[in-house]
Amino acid sequence: MTSDAETAHVHEHHWEWSWAPLFVVAGTFFLLPISFGFYFAYDSLMYTAIFAGLGTVLLLAGVSIWVNEGLTQTPLLAGVANIGLPIFILSEIFIFLSLFSSYWMLRLGGQSWPPEGTPDGGLEKGIPLIMTVILVSSSVTCHIAEEKLDHGDLSGFNKWWIYTIILGAIFLGFTVYEWQHLIHLDFIPSTNAYSTAFYTITGFHASHVLLGLGAFIAVLIPALGGRTNKTFVNCVSVYWHFVDVVWFFVASQIYFW
Amino acid sequence: MNTHTTTAGHAAVPAWKEWLLTTDHKRIGIMYLVGSMAAFGVAGLMALIIRAEQMELGMQIVTSGTQYNSFLYFHGAAMILAFLIPGLTGFAANYFLPLMIGARDVAFPRINAFSVWLFFFAIILALLSFVIPDAPDIMWTGYPPYSVNTSGNTAFYVFTVHLLGFSSILGAVNFLVTVIYLRAPGMGWNQLNIFVWTTVAAFVLQLVFIPVLAAAVTLLLFDKYLGTHFYDPSAGGDVLLYQNLFWFYSHPAVYVIFLPAVGILFEIIATMSKNRVFNYKAAVYPGIWGIVAISGIVWIHHLYISGMPDWIRLGHMVTTLLISVPVGILVLSLWGTLYKGAITYNTAMMYAASCLYLLLIGGLTGIPLALPSMTLHLSETSYVHAHFHFIMALFSAFALFGGIYYWFPKMTGRYADGALATFSFWMNFIGVNVTFWPLFIIGKEGMPRRYWDYEMFKDVLVMGHPFEDFHKVATVGAGIIAIGMIMQTYNFIHSAFKGKPAPTNPWNSRSLEWTHTVSPPGPGNFGDTDVVVDENWTPYEYNK
């Protein structure tokens, strides 16, 4: 309760409102459909840059308002996001299943695999192994960070949380390196059915890693100022473990099977 | 959200902010209603243009086949994705589901607002197709290779689907958690309103199947703009992959619309008959969840003529026919709820009663389409077009309109019933029959759907008349519907502000949204005391 004068109206309700959802949606709208449309359908680099910039600003503003409200306001039922997130992940699982089944449709429908145009001897197998090690380590550091927070050690949490972000960034760096290397070998998305599936699936996974990094930073910034929330941290880390587990399926099917 | 705390400064918040930026489920529900009715209006206008174009042979209204395609695209995409799904799972679920289970709001109110904004921006993106060069012209299905090769802006179609899909997935997460965790203390699973069950089932379908659609259209986007070859057989892709992924979602999407519509019917019919729901448990478990269980294994009936092995067609014929069993159980429960009831006829009940007829026609005309041998003949004819309009456009939309009349006193504190309501109902009901029966008849004789003209059939006579005569009748029917809908919309707007004031529970319902809160409910829904129900309570306890 904010003041003693209001004790007579303990349960007085008022209309709730927030800028955050509108900002996040508007930001996403400008950043993805509009920018993409201008770049690919209407060939205008200037409008692409303008709308991508506007979208990014709105998105960041929206997320920061949202995180701030989430850390200061009491939810109707605390901790319920710990249930909501796994339900959302169920949905994510189905999108990955769709991509994997599309991949197998192409692969089993083709005459030979890998098809013509693939670099001799298939793709480099060392890189995905190193990437696997990095991503698994990041899940471990993420878990340690959470343990630290459970024991009330906020500075320890921050430290291990930052390690996780660094590992995630290195993972993305490897993706960029590998893509550059393959593009240099003329293995580009339009080369054949394998490259089609390869760039789509690894790219889709990388976009999840990127989203996870964004979520990590959204947790980190207020945490550096001493404000954090166990439900929020738990949701981000569960999401990160999910991204980690999906990588096993991506790597095993794309590189090794 | 912070519903249990008061803050001194809140009285000064301007009304537009409290509405536009709201995170309250009821106001979000109203925003969904306004958005979906607007989409209905524009998409309905497209339908009128399509019908006017078909009224006579030759090109009269549209200036090119491509423009006709764009109108078809907008009509289909907007009616399904921006009117029916948001109207039923956005508006009706948002406003009434939390009230029915005795919750003060949904589990994640800001995510709820996020969903409604995704919906609005998706409508904006779809409406942009009227002003941009190279509008999308790929129907609501977006089949490759046309959607990849066209100069139309397939990207906007894909992103519209993305925005609406993401909106629905988050809605699903939100409402599933709400129903699991925020039910009033004492409310067991067998005490839920049927509408709550149907909405939960619809959201389960959205959660599981939308990602597949999202994947399908994303791969389409990559194929068109990034040069991948998922749907390109010349480079090792598979053009049928799209149809499979697309219908893997889009057939269950029929039940995403159908189930909440049936749920609304149950609420109206039980209340207006003052009767228990006949065979409640049979309706819920084998009925509603039976549909959910089978919905994912019937999609091949959309691909019977696309080149499927016979054994797959046969299997999906069996599962498609099997789905009439749970639907039949639901229909039996609906009719059984009327049995020995004390029926009140008002506008909501007239819509509900007409739905029983529309469902019967729509359902029975679907049986031939489940059979591959019949579909070889009927596929891509206006018979199919008339069949799915009976289920989607007529049955589901009429259930939604009935629901609006039924809950109108709850939302506004006023009745929408009256002479204008009754008259517009009959206009709509007569109009839809006049429009779609002729299309069954000429469809059976080979009239293709989606064509802007039918010159090649000008010598074909059905019952002594050319196709043109049937198209004329259908177009007149569309005109009747248009008049009915305009009158009805005027009636809604007028009644919302100047209608006859209604008491809190005008229909003497036993459901929580009527018995435990004022009309319209304020913030926090239930005033100071939390709702608690005892173990014998049900929303349908009518002691005659």
Interface residues (C-beta under 8 A of the other chain):
Chain A: M1 T2 S3 E6 H9 H11 E12 H13 H14 W15 E16 W17 S18 W19 A20 P21 L22 V24 V25 A26 F29 L32 P33 F36 G37 F40 A41 Y42 W66 E69 G70 Q73 T74 P75 L76 L77 V80 A81 I83 G84 I87 F88 L90 S91 E92 F94 I95 L97 S98 L99 S102 M105 L106 G109 G110 P115 I188 P189 S190 N192 A193 S195 T196 A197 Y199 T200
Chain B: M1 N2 T3 H4 T5 T6 T7 A8 H10 A11 V13 K17 E18 L20 L21 T22 T23 D24 R27 A103 R104 D105 A107 F108 P109 R110 I111 A113 F114 V116 W117 L118 F121 I124 L125 P133 D134 N153 A155 F156 F159 T160 H162 L163 I169 L170 A172 V173 N174 L176 V177 I180 Y181 L182 L207 V208 F209 I210 P211 V212 A214 A215 A216 L219 F222 Y225 L226 G227 T228 H229 F230 A235 G236 G237 D238 L241 L245 G522 P523 G524 G527 D528
